Amino acid sequence: MKDKARIRKKFVIEGVVALFIAISPLLFYGYKYLPVGAETWTFLGIEFGHNGFDDVSLAFYYYLNKVVPLLLLVIWFVTSKNWWYHAILIPIAMYSFQLFTVLNYSNSERIDENEILYVIAVTMVVIPIVYFIRVKLVDKHVHGIDLDAMDTELQILKEKEELRKEREKLEQRRKTASKKM
């Protein structure tokens, strides 16, 4: 019974994600269906203002051009099974910083100019992680270097060396014991 409920829940979640992906072009261009020149717009009882932009449709142009790609990238990041999926964090960070700037817009600020400084900081963390994963995979699959197997082999060699030393000590003791007799 629990398995059936889990499958149903997974099916619903995947359906919602697929529906969002399918309607993402409509959402992306949704600003075109808003009134031009309006200071506010009410939808489902929620009133949206122009937030420092010329009108509501321009504000939603910037909002939707940041939110839709950001959500698609997050879905891609969460569902990706490739070794390089951490690299998707770079455009996610870029759109996140741009969205933050757009949401905190005032007339004197410029949009999409200074976010590169923040993205560089994120990139400096993500790229070494991705490169480290790549090196590990290339060593294992291309060069055939299995670090776990190498560690196991080294451990066996150490144990053999210790056993050889103990055998030499025992032989030395046997020789000294036989000389004393």
C-alpha positions as CSV (number, residue, x, y, z in Angstrom):
1,M,0.0,0.0,0.0
2,K,2.8,2.4,0.9
3,D,4.5,1.5,-2.4
4,K,1.4,2.5,-4.4
5,A,1.1,5.8,-2.5
6,R,4.8,6.5,-3.2
7,I,4.4,5.7,-6.9
8,R,1.3,8.0,-7.1
9,K,3.1,10.8,-5.3
10,K,6.1,10.5,-7.7
11,F,3.8,10.4,-10.7
12,V,2.1,13.6,-9.6
13,I,5.4,15.4,-8.9
14,E,6.8,14.3,-12.3
15,G,3.5,15.4,-14.0
16,V,3.7,18.9,-12.4
17,V,7.4,19.2,-13.6
18,A,6.5,18.1,-17.1
19,L,3.6,20.5,-17.2
20,F,5.8,23.4,-16.1
21,I,8.3,22.5,-18.8
22,A,5.6,22.3,-21.4
23,I,4.0,25.7,-20.5
24,S,7.4,27.4,-19.9
25,P,7.3,29.2,-23.3
26,L,3.9,30.6,-22.5
27,L,5.1,31.8,-19.1
28,F,8.3,33.2,-20.6
29,Y,6.3,35.4,-23.0
30,G,3.5,36.1,-20.4
31,Y,4.4,39.8,-20.1
32,K,3.0,40.3,-23.6
33,Y,-0.5,39.7,-22.3
34,L,-0.3,42.3,-19.6
35,P,-1.7,45.9,-20.0
36,V,0.9,48.3,-21.4
37,G,1.3,51.5,-19.5
38,A,-0.5,50.3,-16.4
39,E,1.0,51.1,-13.0
40,T,-0.6,48.1,-11.3
41,W,-2.1,44.8,-12.3
42,T,-4.4,42.6,-10.2
43,F,-4.4,38.8,-10.6
44,L,-6.3,36.4,-8.3
45,G,-6.7,39.2,-5.7
46,I,-3.0,40.0,-5.7
47,E,-1.9,43.4,-6.8
48,F,1.4,43.8,-8.6
49,G,3.1,47.1,-9.0
50,H,5.6,48.4,-11.5
51,N,8.5,48.3,-8.9
52,G,10.3,51.3,-10.4
53,F,9.9,50.3,-14.0
54,D,7.9,52.3,-16.5
55,D,4.9,49.9,-16.3
56,V,3.8,46.5,-15.1
57,S,4.4,44.7,-18.4
58,L,8.1,45.9,-18.4
59,A,8.5,44.7,-14.8
60,F,7.1,41.3,-15.7
61,Y,9.3,41.2,-18.8
62,Y,12.3,41.3,-16.5
63,Y,10.8,39.0,-13.9
64,L,9.8,36.3,-16.3
65,N,13.0,36.5,-18.3
66,K,14.9,35.6,-15.1
67,V,12.5,33.3,-13.3
68,V,11.6,30.9,-16.1
69,P,15.2,30.0,-17.2
70,L,16.2,29.8,-13.5
71,L,13.4,27.3,-12.7
72,L,14.3,25.3,-15.9
73,L,18.0,25.2,-14.8
74,V,17.0,24.1,-11.3
75,I,14.9,21.3,-12.7
76,W,17.8,20.3,-15.0
77,F,20.2,20.4,-12.0
78,V,18.0,18.3,-9.8
79,T,17.2,15.7,-12.4
80,S,20.6,15.4,-14.1
81,K,22.6,12.2,-13.6
82,N,25.7,13.3,-15.5
83,W,29.0,13.7,-13.7
84,W,29.3,17.4,-14.7
85,Y,25.9,18.5,-13.3
86,H,27.6,20.8,-10.8
87,A,28.5,23.1,-13.7
88,I,24.8,23.9,-14.0
89,L,25.2,25.9,-10.8
90,I,27.1,28.6,-12.6
91,P,24.1,29.7,-14.8
92,I,21.8,29.1,-11.8
93,A,23.9,31.6,-9.8
94,M,23.9,34.1,-12.7
95,Y,20.1,34.0,-13.1
96,S,19.6,34.1,-9.3
97,F,21.8,37.3,-8.9
98,Q,20.0,38.9,-11.9
99,L,16.6,38.1,-10.4
100,F,17.7,39.6,-7.1
101,T,18.8,42.7,-8.9
102,V,15.5,43.0,-10.8
103,L,13.4,42.4,-7.7
104,N,15.3,45.2,-5.8
105,Y,15.2,47.6,-8.8
106,S,15.2,51.3,-8.4
107,N,15.3,53.9,-11.1
108,S,19.0,54.7,-10.6
109,E,20.3,51.1,-10.9
110,R,21.3,49.3,-14.0
111,I,20.2,45.8,-14.7
112,D,22.4,42.8,-15.6
113,E,25.8,44.6,-15.2
114,N,27.4,43.9,-11.8
115,E,26.2,40.3,-11.3
116,I,29.3,39.0,-13.1
117,L,31.4,39.7,-10.0
118,Y,29.2,37.5,-7.9
119,V,29.1,34.8,-10.6
120,I,32.9,34.8,-10.8
121,A,33.0,34.0,-7.1
122,V,30.6,31.1,-7.6
123,T,32.6,29.9,-10.6
124,M,35.8,29.9,-8.6
125,V,34.2,27.3,-6.3
126,V,32.3,25.2,-8.8
127,I,35.0,24.8,-11.5
128,P,37.6,23.1,-9.2
129,I,34.9,20.7,-7.9
130,V,33.9,19.8,-11.5
131,Y,37.5,19.4,-12.5
132,F,38.3,17.2,-9.6
133,I,35.4,14.9,-10.4
134,R,36.5,14.8,-14.1
135,V,40.1,13.9,-13.1
136,K,38.8,11.1,-10.9
137,L,36.6,9.7,-13.7
138,V,39.3,10.0,-16.4
139,D,41.8,8.2,-14.1
140,K,39.3,5.4,-13.5
141,H,37.6,4.9,-16.9
142,V,40.2,6.2,-19.4
143,H,43.5,5.3,-17.8
144,G,42.1,2.3,-15.9
145,I,43.4,3.6,-12.6
146,D,41.2,2.3,-9.8
147,L,42.3,4.1,-6.6
148,D,40.5,1.7,-4.4
149,A,42.2,-1.3,-6.0
150,M,45.5,0.5,-5.7
151,D,44.9,1.1,-2.0
152,T,43.9,-2.5,-1.4
153,E,47.0,-3.7,-3.3
154,L,49.3,-1.4,-1.3
155,Q,47.7,-2.6,2.0
156,I,48.4,-6.3,0.9
157,L,52.0,-5.4,0.1
158,K,52.4,-3.8,3.5
159,E,51.0,-6.8,5.2
160,K,53.3,-9.1,3.2
161,E,56.3,-7.0,4.2
162,E,55.3,-7.1,7.8
163,L,54.9,-10.9,7.6
164,R,58.3,-11.2,6.0
165,K,59.9,-9.2,8.7
166,E,58.2,-11.3,11.4
167,R,59.3,-14.5,9.7
168,E,62.9,-13.1,9.6
169,K,62.7,-12.3,13.4
170,L,61.3,-15.8,14.1
171,E,64.1,-17.4,12.1
172,Q,66.6,-15.2,13.9
173,R,65.2,-16.3,17.3
174,R,65.2,-20.0,16.2
175,K,68.8,-19.7,15.1
176,T,69.8,-18.1,18.4
177,A,67.8,-20.7,20.4
178,S,69.4,-23.5,18.4
179,K,72.9,-22.1,19.1
180,K,72.2,-21.9,22.8
181,M,71.3,-25.6,22.9
